């Protein structure tokens, strides 16, 4: 599944800032990933959809594994994720097999991502926020 450049531009320019505001709430599947540029060292934030699991989070790579935010966290081996008002320090970033990832998702996302044939998923493992955070 290849997403056209125009859609990617629209999402980055207009949709991502809106999703970023929604992600700061304590509802829904949205999160914000904090990562550093792998070449520049510049800090970035990227709003995404993440699904909480017993080991951390699952994220569907809807644009594929070549997106900058994923390449940045893969190169660094870590990142931080704001999810439902809490910050999690992610210490392990790994690809996740589609057959393992899909059953971990809510049925509506599992259905849609299966129908479009999405193949790329990652798992993020790390530390929960400290008590009282």
Secondary structure, 3 states (H helix, E strand, C coil): CCCCHHHHHHHHHHHHHHHHHHHCCCCCCEEEEEEECCCCCCEEEEEEECEECCCEEEEECCCCCCCHHHHHHHHHCCEEEEECCEEEEEEEEEEECHHHHHHHCCHHHHHHHHHCCCCCEEEEEEECCCCCC
